[in-house]
Amino acid sequence: MNNTKTQTKIIRQGEYIAEKLDNLRLALQNNDLKTASQLARIYHLTPVTLTA
């Protein structure tokens, strides 16, 4: 029986989130999306405004 658990850590830097890698945070801090996209999948966060 295999009890191995896989866990993905997510980091957020400004308007972007990505799977955690050591060099990834630095690339996002420097707004280097080309390098960041080579290291992981990058997502852009868009705020949602709800109206009553």
C-alpha positions as YAML, in Angstrom:
chain: A
units: angstrom
residues:
- id: 1
  name: MET
  ca: [0.00, 0.00, 0.00]
- id: 2
  name: ASN
  ca: [1.42, 3.36, -1.04]
- id: 3
  name: ASN
  ca: [0.79, 6.18, 1.47]
- id: 4
  name: THR
  ca: [2.82, 8.82, -0.38]
- id: 5
  name: LYS
  ca: [1.10, 12.21, -0.30]
- id: 6
  name: THR
  ca: [1.87, 14.86, -2.91]
- id: 7
  name: GLN
  ca: [1.56, 18.48, -1.83]
- id: 8
  name: THR
  ca: [1.79, 21.55, -4.01]
- id: 9
  name: LYS
  ca: [2.65, 24.84, -2.34]
- id: 10
  name: ILE
  ca: [1.31, 28.03, -3.88]
- id: 11
  name: ILE
  ca: [2.97, 31.42, -3.55]
- id: 12
  name: ARG
  ca: [1.48, 34.83, -4.23]
- id: 13
  name: GLN
  ca: [3.47, 37.83, -5.38]
- id: 14
  name: GLY
  ca: [1.38, 40.88, -6.18]
- id: 15
  name: GLU
  ca: [-1.27, 39.93, -8.72]
- id: 16
  name: TYR
  ca: [0.31, 36.56, -9.54]
- id: 17
  name: ILE
  ca: [0.25, 33.13, -7.95]
- id: 18
  name: ALA
  ca: [2.34, 30.11, -8.84]
- id: 19
  name: GLU
  ca: [3.52, 26.77, -7.59]
- id: 20
  name: LYS
  ca: [6.41, 27.32, -5.19]
- id: 21
  name: LEU
  ca: [9.98, 27.16, -6.46]
- id: 22
  name: ASP
  ca: [12.93, 28.97, -4.91]
- id: 23
  name: ASN
  ca: [13.81, 31.04, -7.98]
- id: 24
  name: LEU
  ca: [10.19, 31.66, -8.85]
- id: 25
  name: ARG
  ca: [9.52, 34.18, -6.09]
- id: 26
  name: LEU
  ca: [12.54, 36.22, -7.15]
- id: 27
  name: ALA
  ca: [11.43, 36.20, -10.80]
- id: 28
  name: LEU
  ca: [7.93, 37.39, -9.83]
- id: 29
  name: GLN
  ca: [9.35, 40.09, -7.55]
- id: 30
  name: ASN
  ca: [11.37, 41.35, -10.51]
- id: 31
  name: ASN
  ca: [8.30, 41.12, -12.78]
- id: 32
  name: ASP
  ca: [10.26, 38.65, -14.94]
- id: 33
  name: LEU
  ca: [7.28, 36.67, -16.23]
- id: 34
  name: LYS
  ca: [9.32, 35.00, -18.97]
- id: 35
  name: THR
  ca: [11.61, 33.31, -16.43]
- id: 36
  name: ALA
  ca: [8.75, 32.64, -14.04]
- id: 37
  name: SER
  ca: [6.72, 30.93, -16.78]
- id: 38
  name: GLN
  ca: [9.66, 28.65, -17.53]
- id: 39
  name: LEU
  ca: [9.71, 27.55, -13.88]
- id: 40
  name: ALA
  ca: [5.98, 27.04, -13.27]
- id: 41
  name: ARG
  ca: [2.48, 27.76, -14.47]
- id: 42
  name: ILE
  ca: [1.67, 31.41, -13.73]
- id: 43
  name: TYR
  ca: [-1.80, 32.76, -13.03]
- id: 44
  name: HIS
  ca: [-2.97, 36.37, -12.95]
- id: 45
  name: LEU
  ca: [-5.32, 37.27, -10.09]
- id: 46
  name: THR
  ca: [-8.23, 39.50, -10.98]
- id: 47
  name: PRO
  ca: [-10.23, 41.15, -8.16]
- id: 48
  name: VAL
  ca: [-13.96, 40.51, -8.19]
- id: 49
  name: THR
  ca: [-16.37, 43.26, -7.12]
- id: 50
  name: LEU
  ca: [-19.80, 42.23, -5.93]
- id: 51
  name: THR
  ca: [-22.73, 44.62, -6.13]
- id: 52
  name: ALA
  ca: [-25.82, 44.39, -3.97]
...
